[in-house]
């Protein structure tokens, strides 16, 4: 069974909070104050990249693709998202890639 956990992008602070940060009481206290934080939750996919880093929704992944023996190879970038049509993530376990950033901190990669 896949582990369910999240991370959060805090819009005002432009800060990415890990699962461990989200479990801290201070985060939840800040959410319930008058000046509520605006945040975006990103779910863990249950997969890791080729370096063992956990892949979350919103991550940008790099894949080096080569068609048969024809050089040169080219880079393909994929943004991780949930796909309702296939009831799953738009990445496959058998084709794990390398995380190079996320859509909030590295929008220039899109």
C-alpha positions in Angstrom: 0.0 0.0 0.0 1.2 3.5 -0.9 2.2 5.8 1.9 -0.1 8.9 2.0 1.7 12.2 2.7 1.9 15.7 1.4 4.1 18.8 1.2 2.9 22.4 0.9 3.9 25.5 -1.1 3.3 28.6 1.0 2.4 31.3 -1.5 3.2 34.4 0.5 6.5 33.1 1.8 7.5 31.3 -1.4 8.5 28.4 0.7 8.1 24.6 0.3 7.3 22.7 3.5 8.1 19.0 3.8 5.9 16.4 5.3 7.8 16.7 8.5 7.2 20.5 8.5 3.5 20.0 8.0 3.2 17.8 11.0 4.6 20.6 13.2 2.0 22.2 15.4 3.2 25.7 14.5 2.0 25.2 10.8 -1.5 24.3 11.8 -1.6 27.2 14.3 -0.7 29.6 11.5 -3.5 28.3 9.3 -6.1 29.0 11.9 -5.0 32.6 12.7 -6.8 35.6 11.3 -4.1 36.0 8.7 -4.4 32.6 7.2 -1.6 31.3 5.0 -2.4 30.6 1.4 -1.0 27.2 0.5 -1.1 24.5 -2.1 -0.9 20.9 -1.0 1.0 18.4 -3.2 0.5 14.6 -2.7 3.3 12.1 -2.7 3.0 9.7 -5.6 4.5 6.7 -3.8 7.4 6.7 -6.3 11.0 7.8 -6.1 13.3 9.1 -8.8 16.5 7.3 -9.9 18.4 8.9 -6.9 15.8 7.7 -4.3 14.2 11.2 -3.9 10.4 11.1 -3.3 8.3 12.3 -6.2 5.4 14.7 -5.4 2.7 16.2 -7.5 4.2 19.4 -9.1 7.7 18.0 -9.5 9.5 18.5 -12.8 11.3 15.4 -13.9 13.9 15.0 -16.6 14.2 12.0 -18.8 17.0 11.4 -21.4 15.4 9.7 -24.4 17.2 8.0 -27.2 15.4 6.6 -30.2 17.1 3.3 -31.1 20.7 3.9 -32.0 20.2 7.3 -33.5 22.2 10.0 -31.7 21.9 12.5 -30.3 19.6 11.8 -27.3 17.2 14.6 -26.3 15.9 15.7 -22.9 12.2 15.4 -22.1 10.7 17.3 -19.2 7.5 16.0 -17.4 5.5 17.8 -14.8 4.0 15.3 -12.3 0.2 15.5 -12.1 -2.8 13.3 -11.3 -4.6 12.0 -14.4 -8.3 11.2 -13.7 -8.7 9.4 -17.1 -6.1 6.8 -16.1 -6.9 7.1 -12.4 -3.2 7.6 -11.6 -0.1 9.6 -11.9 1.3 10.6 -15.3 4.5 8.7 -14.6 5.2 5.0 -14.6 7.1 3.1 -12.0 9.1 1.3 -14.6 10.4 4.5 -16.1 11.6 6.6 -13.1 13.4 9.8 -13.9 15.4 12.5 -12.1 13.7 15.4 -10.2 15.1 18.7 -11.4 12.7 21.0 -9.5 9.1 21.8 -9.1 6.5 24.1 -10.7 6.6 26.7 -7.9 10.3 27.2 -7.3 11.5 26.5 -10.8 8.8 27.8 -13.2 11.5 28.8 -15.7 11.9 25.0 -16.5 8.4 24.7 -17.9 
